[in-house]
């Protein structure tokens, strides 16, 4: 999955890139640079999991 597809997934979830970066323990700038390229399987799965966690917390009222 390329960075553009991940950016689209982030937008569709209504999440901000900085939130995903924070969840992954990196700066927004570093995360943005990573999204310029295709991410390998494990890294991609971590991003998707972070998106899901943020959405789940928002639905519970945590964010």
Secondary structure, 3 states (H helix, E strand, C coil): CCHHHHHHHHHHHCCCHHHHHHHHCCCHHHHHHHCCCCCCHHHHHHHHHHHHHHHHHHHHCCC
